[in-house]
Amino acid sequence: MPELSVVIVGGLHADARRAAVAQLLADVPDSVVLHHDLATAVAGTVVRTIRDATGLVTAGETPLVNDCACCALREDLVPELIRIRDTGGTRMAIVELWDSVEPKAMAEVVTAGGLTVTGVITAVDPALVLPYLGNGDDLSERGLAAAPTDQRTVADTFARQLEYAPVLALADSPEADDEDRELLAQLHPTARRVPIAGVPAAGDGLTVPPPRRRPHSPLVQAALAGFDVESADAAQHPACALLPAEADAHGVSTLVWHRRRPFHPERLYAALEDLTCAAARSRGRFWLADKPDVLLHWDAAGGALCLESAGPWLASLPDAAWDMVPPVRRAAAAMDWHPEHGDCCQHLVFTSPALDRDGLEQLLESCLLTDTEYAAGRDAWKQLPPAFDTLLEV
């Protein structure tokens, strides 16, 4: 265990998050919780609190930076953690993120500050997974925006919180059923799932477990298991992401769709709305015929779709440029290499209850180039109408 172990706990499911934090605080002697409340950002400040097992230790305010609450958090977090470390006597600093703050950014900030992140945990109420994935409201509409320019939605923020963390702390929710738990398992099959207690029923106060000093509890073990920022980042990159596998259980299905032929831009564009709404969550990488050298990222949740360029396919790079590519990306491409197209492909994953697998596959297939279009070759593909230029801001 390092001289100060930093554990990041986040999630939009606030009751579950607070219960996970309370359990860690009770189980680990000499631990503290550092929390920045961004709800006061409209007043121009962020409130920082530090608590231990006995209650509030300190409270203070930090001003906004560039009118951005998250920027203020970044500026204040590392100095506070360093002060806690240098003061001594603290084994674990639990960074409880505010509702819509994503763990990826904070893990990178803490690591860059020279501190040791031993765990990143997203707390989840399984009964709320589908409602949150289906919520296309802007964070600003729910009072959850971290800045005036924050354009994220509830659904895409929750999806990233869920999929980035290697550990999910699961509330023992009486409203959750087998379908809820199966949806969670299919969305993030590689996650370590650890149960937590102390989540209240609707309308109840938060139940905080009494101090019990269990340094070897499953949640503590997960919090101290170790965390690597570079590996976590690679696991989210569309070129080498650890996407879910085929599954079908308890009314929930995951369709993995993998093809070696590019999409016709106009036909895919016309199908975007139906494809976006076909599943609670879909993501992956795809290949457009008019942009055959560009790896494109597909990221959909809550009825909203985000498309962006993720750089070139490795097959389009000269050999000399391969040394500049991270080894994990080269390894992922090698495992999926095609003698003609290299790593260029369609690899999309759709997860949802009541998924119409056959209908979805038929729609996707209809968007591919026909045999005649495909045989015309790349020069002809590049002359196809650029239907995605506006979406991709080309």
C-alpha positions as CSV (number, residue, x, y, z in Angstrom):
1,M,0.0,0.0,0.0
2,P,1.5,3.4,-1.0
3,E,2.0,6.2,1.6
4,L,-1.4,7.5,0.5
5,S,-3.8,5.5,-1.5
6,V,-6.2,7.5,-3.6
7,V,-9.5,5.9,-4.5
8,I,-12.0,7.6,-6.9
9,V,-15.7,6.9,-6.4
10,G,-18.2,8.4,-8.8
11,G,-21.6,7.9,-10.4
12,L,-24.8,9.6,-11.1
13,H,-26.6,7.3,-8.7
14,A,-26.0,9.5,-5.7
15,D,-27.4,7.3,-3.0
16,A,-25.4,4.3,-4.1
17,R,-22.2,6.4,-4.4
18,R,-22.6,7.8,-0.9
19,A,-23.2,4.3,0.5
20,A,-20.0,3.0,-1.2
21,V,-18.1,5.9,0.2
22,A,-19.5,5.4,3.7
23,Q,-18.6,1.7,3.6
24,L,-15.0,2.4,2.6
25,L,-14.7,5.1,5.3
26,A,-16.0,2.6,7.9
27,D,-13.8,-0.3,6.7
28,V,-10.5,1.5,6.4
29,P,-8.9,3.0,9.5
30,D,-7.4,6.4,9.1
31,S,-9.2,7.2,5.9
32,V,-10.8,10.5,4.7
33,V,-13.3,11.5,2.1
34,L,-12.6,14.6,-0.1
35,H,-15.6,15.9,-2.0
36,H,-16.1,19.0,-4.2
37,D,-19.8,20.0,-4.4
38,L,-20.4,21.6,-7.8
39,A,-24.0,22.4,-7.1
40,T,-22.9,25.9,-5.8
41,A,-21.1,26.7,-9.1
42,V,-24.0,29.0,-10.1
43,A,-23.0,31.2,-7.2
44,G,-19.4,31.3,-8.5
45,T,-17.8,28.9,-6.1
46,V,-17.2,25.2,-5.5
47,V,-17.5,23.9,-1.9
48,R,-14.8,21.4,-0.7
49,T,-15.4,19.2,2.3
50,I,-13.1,16.7,4.0
51,R,-14.7,14.1,6.3
52,D,-13.4,11.2,8.3
53,A,-15.3,8.4,10.2
54,T,-16.3,10.9,13.0
55,G,-17.7,13.5,10.7
56,L,-16.7,16.8,9.0
57,V,-13.0,17.7,9.4
58,T,-12.8,20.8,7.2
59,A,-14.9,22.8,4.7
60,G,-13.9,25.5,2.3
61,E,-14.6,27.2,-1.0
62,T,-12.6,27.5,-4.1
63,P,-13.5,30.0,-6.9
64,L,-14.4,28.9,-10.4
65,V,-11.7,28.8,-13.0
66,N,-12.7,30.2,-16.4
67,D,-16.3,30.0,-15.2
68,C,-15.9,26.2,-15.1
69,A,-16.7,24.2,-11.9
70,C,-14.8,21.1,-13.2
71,C,-11.7,23.3,-13.9
72,A,-11.8,24.5,-10.3
73,L,-12.0,20.9,-9.1
74,R,-8.9,20.0,-11.2
75,E,-7.0,23.0,-9.8
76,D,-7.9,22.3,-6.2
77,L,-8.0,18.5,-6.0
78,V,-4.3,17.6,-6.3
79,P,-3.0,20.3,-3.9
80,E,-5.5,19.1,-1.3
81,L,-4.5,15.5,-1.8
82,I,-0.8,16.4,-1.5
83,R,-1.5,18.4,1.7
84,I,-3.3,15.3,3.2
85,R,-0.4,13.1,2.2
86,D,2.3,15.4,3.6
87,T,0.4,15.9,6.9
88,G,0.6,12.2,7.4
89,G,-1.6,9.8,9.3
90,T,-4.0,9.0,6.5
91,R,-4.0,5.6,4.8
92,M,-6.7,6.3,2.1
93,A,-8.1,9.4,0.5
94,I,-11.5,8.7,-1.0
95,V,-12.3,11.2,-3.7
96,E,-16.1,11.2,-4.0
97,L,-16.9,12.8,-7.3
98,W,-19.9,15.1,-7.7
99,D,-22.8,13.5,-9.7
100,S,-21.9,14.3,-13.3
101,V,-18.1,14.4,-13.0
102,E,-16.5,11.6,-15.0
103,P,-13.8,9.4,-13.3
104,K,-11.5,9.3,-16.4
105,A,-10.6,13.0,-16.2
106,M,-10.0,12.9,-12.4
107,A,-8.0,9.8,-12.5
108,E,-5.7,11.3,-15.1
109,V,-5.4,14.6,-13.1
110,V,-4.5,12.8,-9.8
111,T,-2.0,10.5,-11.5
112,A,-0.4,13.4,-13.4
113,G,0.0,15.1,-10.0
114,G,2.3,12.3,-8.8
115,L,-0.2,10.6,-6.6
116,T,-1.1,6.9,-6.6
117,V,-4.6,6.0,-7.7
118,T,-5.2,2.4,-6.4
119,G,-8.9,2.1,-7.5
120,V,-11.6,3.7,-9.6
121,I,-15.2,2.7,-8.6
122,T,-18.5,3.6,-10.1
123,A,-21.4,3.1,-7.7
124,V,-24.6,1.8,-9.4
125,D,-28.2,1.0,-8.4
126,P,-29.0,-1.8,-10.9
127,A,-32.7,-0.8,-10.9
128,L,-31.7,2.6,-12.3
129,V,-29.4,1.4,-15.1
130,L,-32.0,1.3,-17.9
131,P,-33.8,4.6,-16.9
132,Y,-30.5,6.4,-16.9
133,L,-29.3,4.9,-20.2
134,G,-32.6,6.0,-21.7
135,N,-32.5,9.5,-20.3
136,G,-31.6,11.9,-23.2
137,D,-32.1,15.0,-21.1
138,D,-29.2,17.5,-21.1
139,L,-27.4,17.6,-17.8
140,S,-28.2,21.3,-17.6
141,E,-31.9,20.5,-17.6
142,R,-31.4,18.4,-14.4
143,G,-29.1,20.9,-12.7
144,L,-26.1,18.6,-13.2
145,A,-24.0,20.5,-15.7
146,A,-20.4,21.1,-14.6
147,A,-20.1,24.3,-16.7
148,P,-22.3,26.6,-18.7
149,T,-20.9,25.1,-21.9
150,D,-21.6,21.5,-20.7
151,Q,-23.6,19.8,-23.5
152,R,-23.5,16.3,-22.2
153,T,-26.7,14.3,-21.6
154,V,-27.6,12.1,-18.6
155,A,-27.4,8.9,-20.7
156,D,-23.9,9.4,-22.3
157,T,-22.4,10.7,-19.0
158,F,-23.8,7.6,-17.1
159,A,-22.5,5.3,-19.8
160,R,-19.0,6.6,-19.6
161,Q,-19.0,6.5,-15.8
162,L,-20.1,2.9,-15.9
163,E,-17.8,1.7,-18.7
164,Y,-14.5,3.4,-17.5
165,A,-14.4,2.0,-14.0
166,P,-12.9,-1.5,-13.5
167,V,-15.0,-1.9,-10.3
168,L,-18.7,-1.4,-9.9
169,A,-20.1,-1.0,-6.4
170,L,-23.7,-2.4,-6.6
171,A,-26.5,-1.3,-4.3
172,D,-28.7,-4.0,-2.9
173,S,-31.8,-2.5,-4.5
174,P,-35.1,-4.3,-3.8
175,E,-36.5,-2.8,-7.1
176,A,-33.8,-4.5,-9.2
177,D,-34.7,-7.7,-11.1
178,D,-32.8,-10.3,-13.1
179,E,-33.2,-8.2,-16.3
180,D,-31.6,-5.1,-14.6
181,R,-28.7,-7.2,-13.3
182,E,-28.2,-8.9,-16.7
183,L,-28.2,-5.5,-18.5
184,L,-25.5,-4.3,-16.2
185,A,-23.4,-7.5,-16.7
186,Q,-23.7,-7.3,-20.5
187,L,-22.9,-3.6,-20.6
188,H,-19.6,-4.0,-18.7
189,P,-18.8,-7.8,-18.6
190,T,-15.2,-7.3,-17.5
191,A,-16.0,-5.2,-14.4
192,R,-15.5,-6.5,-10.9
193,R,-18.9,-6.2,-9.3
194,V,-18.9,-5.7,-5.5
195,P,-22.1,-5.5,-3.4
196,I,-22.6,-2.6,-1.0
197,A,-25.2,-2.1,1.7
198,G,-26.8,1.0,3.3
199,V,-28.7,2.3,0.3
200,P,-32.1,3.7,1.4
201,A,-35.4,3.1,-0.1
202,A,-37.1,6.1,-1.8
203,G,-37.8,8.8,0.8
204,D,-35.6,7.3,3.5
205,G,-32.4,8.9,4.9
206,L,-29.0,7.4,3.9
207,T,-28.0,4.5,6.1
208,V,-24.4,4.9,7.0
209,P,-22.8,1.7,8.3
210,P,-21.1,2.0,11.7
211,P,-17.3,1.8,11.8
212,R,-16.2,-1.8,11.6
213,R,-12.6,-1.8,10.5
214,R,-12.6,-4.4,7.8
215,P,-9.5,-3.7,5.8
216,H,-9.9,-6.9,3.8
217,S,-13.6,-6.5,2.8
218,P,-14.3,-7.1,-0.9
219,L,-14.9,-3.4,-1.5
220,V,-11.6,-2.4,0.2
221,Q,-9.8,-5.1,-1.8
222,A,-11.2,-3.8,-5.0
223,A,-10.3,-0.2,-4.0
224,L,-6.7,-1.2,-3.4
225,A,-6.3,-3.6,-6.4
226,G,-4.3,-1.1,-8.4
227,F,-5.2,1.1,-11.4
228,D,-3.4,2.0,-14.6
229,V,-4.5,5.2,-16.4
230,E,-3.0,4.2,-19.7
231,S,-4.6,0.8,-19.8
232,A,-8.0,2.3,-18.8
233,D,-7.7,4.9,-21.6
234,A,-6.8,2.2,-24.1
235,A,-9.8,0.1,-23.0
236,Q,-12.1,3.0,-24.1
237,H,-10.4,3.9,-27.4
238,P,-12.6,2.8,-30.3
239,A,-9.6,1.1,-32.1
240,C,-8.9,-1.3,-29.2
241,A,-11.8,-1.0,-26.8
242,L,-12.9,-4.0,-24.7
243,L,-16.4,-4.1,-26.2
244,P,-19.0,-6.5,-24.9
245,A,-19.4,-10.0,-26.4
246,E,-22.4,-11.7,-27.8
247,A,-25.0,-12.5,-25.1
248,D,-28.7,-13.3,-24.7
249,A,-30.2,-13.9,-21.2
250,H,-33.0,-12.7,-19.0
251,G,-34.6,-10.8,-21.8
252,V,-31.4,-8.8,-22.5
253,S,-29.3,-9.2,-25.7
254,T,-26.0,-8.0,-27.0
255,L,-25.5,-8.1,-30.8
256,V,-21.9,-7.9,-32.0
257,W,-21.9,-6.9,-35.7
258,H,-18.6,-7.3,-37.5
259,R,-18.1,-6.8,-41.2
260,R,-15.3,-6.2,-43.7
261,R,-17.2,-4.0,-46.2
262,P,-17.6,-0.2,-45.8
263,F,-20.9,1.6,-45.3
264,H,-22.5,3.6,-48.1
265,P,-22.6,7.1,-46.6
266,E,-26.1,8.1,-47.8
267,R,-27.7,4.8,-46.8
268,L,-26.1,4.8,-43.4
269,Y,-27.1,8.4,-42.8
270,A,-30.7,7.7,-43.6
271,A,-30.7,4.8,-41.1
272,L,-29.1,6.7,-38.2
273,E,-32.2,7.4,-36.3
274,D,-33.4,3.9,-36.4
275,L,-30.0,2.5,-35.5
276,T,-29.6,4.9,-32.6
277,C,-32.9,4.0,-31.1
278,A,-32.6,0.3,-31.7
279,A,-30.7,-0.3,-28.4
280,A,-30.3,1.2,-25.0
281,R,-26.5,1.4,-25.6
282,S,-24.4,1.0,-28.8
283,R,-20.8,1.7,-29.5
284,G,-17.8,0.7,-31.5
285,R,-15.9,1.7,-34.7
286,F,-17.1,1.9,-38.2
287,W,-15.9,2.4,-41.8
288,L,-17.3,4.8,-44.4
289,A,-16.7,4.2,-48.1
290,D,-16.1,7.9,-48.9
291,K,-13.6,8.2,-46.0
292,P,-11.9,4.8,-46.3
293,D,-8.7,5.9,-44.4
294,V,-10.6,7.3,-41.3
295,L,-11.5,5.2,-38.2
296,L,-14.8,6.5,-37.0
297,H,-16.2,6.2,-33.5
298,W,-19.9,5.3,-32.8
299,D,-21.2,6.2,-29.3
300,A,-25.0,6.1,-28.7
301,A,-27.1,6.2,-25.5
302,G,-30.5,7.7,-24.6
303,G,-31.6,8.1,-28.2
304,A,-28.6,10.4,-28.9
305,L,-25.6,9.5,-31.1
306,C,-22.1,10.9,-31.1
307,L,-19.9,10.3,-34.1
308,E,-16.3,11.4,-34.4
309,S,-13.1,10.7,-36.1
310,A,-10.6,8.6,-34.1
311,G,-7.7,9.2,-36.5
312,P,-6.5,6.9,-39.3
313,W,-6.8,3.2,-39.6
314,L,-3.4,1.6,-39.2
315,A,-3.7,0.1,-42.7
316,S,-3.6,3.7,-44.1
317,L,-0.4,4.6,-42.3
318,P,3.1,4.2,-43.8
319,D,5.3,1.5,-42.1
320,A,7.5,4.2,-40.6
321,A,4.6,5.7,-38.6
322,W,3.8,2.4,-36.9
323,D,6.5,3.0,-34.2
324,M,4.5,6.0,-33.1
325,V,1.4,3.9,-32.4
326,P,0.9,2.5,-28.9
327,P,1.7,-1.2,-28.6
328,V,-1.9,-2.0,-27.4
329,R,-3.3,-0.5,-30.6
330,R,-0.9,-2.5,-32.8
331,A,-1.7,-5.7,-30.9
332,A,-5.5,-5.1,-31.3
333,A,-5.1,-4.5,-35.0
334,A,-2.9,-7.6,-35.5
335,M,-5.6,-9.8,-33.9
336,D,-8.2,-8.4,-36.3
337,W,-6.0,-8.0,-39.5
338,H,-7.5,-8.7,-42.9
339,P,-5.1,-9.4,-45.8
340,E,-6.9,-6.9,-48.1
341,H,-8.2,-4.2,-45.7
342,G,-5.9,-4.5,-42.7
343,D,-7.8,-3.2,-39.6
344,C,-10.5,-1.4,-41.6
345,C,-13.9,-2.9,-40.5
346,Q,-17.3,-2.5,-38.9
347,H,-17.3,-3.5,-35.3
348,L,-20.5,-2.3,-33.6
349,V,-22.1,-3.6,-30.4
350,F,-25.7,-3.1,-29.5
351,T,-27.0,-4.0,-26.0
352,S,-30.6,-3.7,-24.8
353,P,-33.6,-5.5,-23.4
354,A,-36.0,-6.7,-26.1
355,L,-33.4,-6.2,-28.8
356,D,-34.7,-6.9,-32.3
357,R,-31.6,-8.7,-33.4
358,D,-32.8,-9.8,-36.8
359,G,-34.3,-6.4,-37.7
360,L,-31.2,-4.7,-36.6
361,E,-28.8,-6.9,-38.6
362,Q,-31.0,-6.5,-41.7
363,L,-30.9,-2.7,-41.4
364,L,-27.1,-2.7,-40.8
365,E,-26.5,-5.0,-43.8
366,S,-28.6,-2.7,-46.0
367,C,-26.3,0.2,-45.3
368,L,-23.2,-1.6,-46.7
369,L,-21.9,-1.2,-50.2
370,T,-23.5,-3.5,-52.7
371,D,-21.4,-6.0,-54.6
372,T,-21.3,-3.7,-57.6
373,E,-20.4,-0.6,-55.5
374,Y,-17.7,-2.6,-53.6
375,A,-16.1,-3.9,-56.8
376,A,-15.7,-0.3,-58.1
377,G,-12.8,0.2,-55.7
378,R,-11.6,2.9,-53.4
379,D,-11.3,5.7,-56.0
380,A,-15.0,5.3,-56.8
381,W,-15.9,5.1,-53.1
382,K,-14.3,8.4,-52.5
383,Q,-16.7,10.0,-55.0
384,L,-19.8,9.0,-53.1
385,P,-21.8,11.9,-51.6
386,P,-20.2,13.0,-48.3
387,A,-23.3,12.7,-46.2
388,F,-21.4,12.8,-42.8
389,D,-19.3,15.9,-43.3
390,T,-21.7,18.1,-41.2
391,L,-21.9,15.6,-38.4
392,L,-18.1,15.0,-38.4
393,E,-17.5,18.8,-38.8
394,V,-15.2,18.1,-41.8
